[in-house]
Amino acid sequence: IHEAWFDSQLLRLEQGGHQRVLADPRLLQAVLQLLGEVRHTPSSALAS
């Protein structure tokens, strides 16, 4: 992330910090589930 995003505000921690979190398959699954819910939500409901 730091290499691709030159002004990243993410902290670099010795134990990995956000890198461990981003590598956790549970995070990927949760994001995909959220995107699926948003995708199936009518746009009028999102505007409220």
C-alpha positions in Angstrom: 0.0 0.0 0.0 2.7 2.5 0.9 4.5 1.9 -2.4 1.3 2.3 -4.5 -0.1 5.2 -2.4 2.6 7.7 -2.1 0.9 9.8 0.6 -0.5 7.0 2.6 -1.4 7.9 6.1 -1.3 4.3 7.3 1.2 3.6 10.1 4.1 1.3 9.6 4.2 -0.9 12.7 6.9 -3.5 13.5 4.4 -6.3 13.9 2.7 -5.5 10.6 -0.3 -3.6 11.9 -2.7 -2.8 9.1 -0.9 -5.3 6.8 -2.0 -8.2 9.0 -5.6 -6.8 9.0 -5.6 -6.3 5.2 -4.4 -9.8 4.7 -7.1 -11.3 7.0 -9.6 -13.3 4.8 -12.4 -12.2 7.1 -11.9 -8.6 6.0 -12.1 -9.5 2.4 -15.2 -11.5 3.0 -16.8 -8.7 5.0 -16.0 -6.1 2.3 -17.4 -8.4 -0.5 -20.6 -9.0 1.6 -21.0 -5.2 2.1 -20.5 -4.5 -1.6 -23.1 -7.2 -2.4 -25.6 -5.6 0.0 -25.0 -2.1 -1.5 -25.3 -3.5 -5.0 -28.7 -5.0 -4.3 -30.0 -1.9 -2.4 -32.2 0.4 -4.5 -30.4 3.7 -5.1 -33.3 5.7 -3.6 -32.7 3.9 -0.3 -29.0 4.8 -0.4 -29.8 8.6 -0.8 -31.8 8.8 2.4 
